[in-house]
Amino acid sequence: MDSMVGNDQLTLRDCFQAFTESELLDEHNPWFCPNCKKPQCARKTIAIRRFPETLIVYLKRFVFHQFTSTKLDNKVLFQIESLDVSEFLCHEAALEGGNHIYDLQSAVCHFGGVNAGHYTSYVKNPLTNTWQYCNDETVNHQEPTEADSSNVYILFYQKKGTSKEFTPPTLSLDDPALQPSPAPPSSLVGEMEESCPPLAGEIEEPCVEQQSPAMEQSDIDRLLAGLNKAAGQESEEQAMQQPSSHEEEEGDKESFNFYQ
C-alpha cells in the first residue's frame, strides 16, 4: 500500500493483483500456528474461489497512513466493457472455466478530501441502455471517461450474459403517498394566517378590527332613559341625607339658648 501512495497511474488490474498478492507476516505481525500453539512468521494469500454475477469493486481511496488519514488520488483506469477477471481465480476454480467477463453498469465518484467532499454517480439506464450522470438534482446524458479515473470510488459490474430484470414502478391514484393531506382545523388556520407574514409580491391588507353590529335606535333610547332615571334617583337620595339650611339655623339657636 505504501507504494501506491502518490500520483502514480494504476489500472483496475493492478488493484486486483495487489488484493490477491501474498503478504509477509513477520515477527511484528506473526501468525498463530494451531499446531505448535506459537506465533510464527508466515505468508498470507487471498484466493478468489468464485466471482458473483454482480461484482462491486470498492477502491480503498481513504487509508490511515503515517499516523494520519489520507485520500489516495491516484488515477485508476477502469474498463467499461469486457473486464476479464479470470486470472485472479484460485488454481482449482480456474480449471473449472466459466464466464468471468463483466460490463460496467454504474460508478460512484468522490470529489474532495478526508474531512469534506461531494458524491456523484454514473448509471446505465436499463431501459434505453444509455449512460446518465447524476449530480444532485441534475441528470445529464454523459458516459464515464478517463477524466474520472482520479475520482472514481465504487464500481458496479454485471457479468456478461446475465441481467437483473427491471420493471419501472407504476403509480396509482389510490396510492396513499399521492393522496392530498387532510386540511388543518379552522382554528389552526386562523392562527397560521395571523402569524405568517405576507409572501413576496403579495399585497398586505390593512388590519381591520372586528366590530360589533350597530345598535337599533329604540335600544339607544331605552339605554338613555335608564341612565337618566338612575341619575334622578341618586339625586333624591343625596337630598334626603343632607339637612336644609333652615333646620341648621334652628339648631344653632336652640344650642345658643341652652347655654344662655
Protein Blocks (a to p, Z undefined) as FASTA:
>chain_A
ZZmgcjbdcdfklmmmmmmpccdddfklccddfklopacddddddddfbdcfbdcddddf
bcceehiacddfbdcdddfbhpafklmpcfklmmngpadbdcdfbdcddeddfkbccddd
ddddfklopacddehjbccdddddfklmmmgfbdcdddehiacddddddddfklmklpcc
ddddfklmmmmmmmpccdehiacddddddddddddfklmmmmmmmmmmmmmmmmmmmmmm
pccfklmmmmmmmmmmmmZZ
